Amino acid sequence: MSDPNERLGPGTYLTPEEAKEFHKLFVSSFAIFTIVAIIAHVLVWNWKPWF
């Protein structure tokens, strides 16, 4: 097990490397979600414009 002083901030159980890996996954997941949402909005707009 790694040194507890190596952890990021109080109340977290992630090392800096784990935090970077989690952040990378979170950002990529959010980007994919955003792209899917934009595509869905464009398709709905083409089907039934709301303005």
Stockholm file with secondary structure:
# STOCKHOLM 1.0

chainA/1-51         MSDPNERLGPGTYLTPEEAKEFHKLFVSSFAIFTIVAIIAHVLVWNWKPWF
#=GR chainA/1-51 SS CCCGGGSCSTTCCCCHHHHHHHHHHHHHHHHHHHHHHHHHHHHHHHHSCCC
#=GC SS_cons        CCCGGGSCSTTCCCCHHHHHHHHHHHHHHHHHHHHHHHHHHHHHHHHSCCC
//
